[in-house]
Amino acid sequence: MKRIHFTDQDLMRVRVAGGIGAAAETLDSLRLLHGHGVGLGFRRWQVAVRGRVDERARPLLALLPSLGPQVDVWSLAGDSMSIEEAVDRLLGAPRDLLRVEFENIRFRRADRAWARNLVDGDREAWLQVTAALRACHGVTVAPYGGGVRAHLAAVRGAYANAMAEGGVERLLGQVCGPLLRWRPPVLELEHPRDADIRLDGRGLVIAPTVFSSGGAELMVPVLEPAAPPVLAVPTVSDALVGGTLWDGGGDASAGQALEDLLGRTRAAILESVAVGRSTTDLARRLGIAPATVSHHTSVLRNAGLVTTRREGKAVLHTVTSMGMALLEPGSRPVR
């Protein structure tokens, strides 16, 4: 368990970033592709890209040892969503930073000599890494780039709305999940190693991620002790969210048509209730007030697109067959 300790000054310095960058997302996508137990949100993506990541990715796989810590590519390549900017930063990474990032990595025996070349700044070795990064990004991330950027922007907007409506407490409550708990003034993060991190006035940056699925991760800029750590928060939790990303493969026309027909908020609600959602859950996910959710679900219900029922204190909304036909243009309403 990692425990992140906040002071009042830290709470005033919490901010939201747009993401962790193209390089870190690409490495996470490779880790996800070669891992076990990939979540439902990534099944369709995994099927689409499996077998297309070839030997060109080998240098990146060397940076993913099966045991112990792994290389923090965010520290080395920055948070730019441009893969070319990430490559430029990787090739210019300071030697001191390379030593810090690589010193505790347990590389496979066959990769150790090559890894030493990386630490020494050997350009040929780093060109192998950047070529692998470009190749992998071109298969696992770039085809879905439009959807990924739109998703991250929407999540960032929801985080910002939460902070505007209820302050940092509301924001921290929204990003928490099974592996992340806010117990003021401490944010608890599930981790195999026990540690206490004191922000000491630096604040915290919260960054939504797409391909990181193993739980939130705290990234610390080791050569900048006064800079705030970054908390990378996974945001693709189920098949519905994943479907909106992988359906397009770079073509968001269907989603745009639905927004044009219903409006952005109602389209998002209709997509979310495909698996059934409560008013409170919808408000939290979309970053809007429960009263606003109730208004929009009433309009969708009157149009025959959703049904509503009460279970205890919760009001649950579910998509109808007509609503599903809008979400899946190839389907037909059940008569």
Secondary structure, 3 states (H helix, E strand, C coil): CEEEECCHHHHHCEEECCCCCHHHHHHHHHHHHCCCCCCHHHHHHHHHHCCCCCHHHHHHHHCCCCCCCCCCHHHHHCCCCCHHHHHHHHHCCCHHHHHHHHCCCCCCHHHHHHHHHHHCCCHHHHHHHHHHHHHHHHHHCHHHHHHHHHHHHHHHHHHHHHHHHHHHHHHHHHHCECCEEEECCEEEECCCCCEEEECCCCCEEEEEECCCCCCCEEECCCCCCCCCCEEEEECCCCHHHHHHHHCCCCCCHHHHHHHHHHCHHHHHHHHHHHHCEEHHHHHHHHCCCHHHHHHHHHHHHHCCCEEEEEECCEEEEEECHHHHHHHCCCCCCCC
